[in-house]
């Protein structure tokens, strides 16, 4: 008789990894609180202008549109 942890259903694991699921993680609060981005990008995030913020971050840090979109949980391309 095993006393280990139960093995979870593989389908549950796949659904937890599906983009758009309810378990999304956002770094926007971290970007707003930090001083590592420009005031313009921070203001765009505060104003919920995520596409504008993505463009600013792409220009400032050389991110691709995919990278900026992944960072802000949007489709930037």
Buried (B, 14 or more C-beta within 10 A) or exposed (E): EEEEEEEEEEEEEEEEEEEEEEEEEEEBEEBEEEEEBBEEBBBBBEEEBBBBBBBBBBEEEEBEBEBBBBBBBBEBE
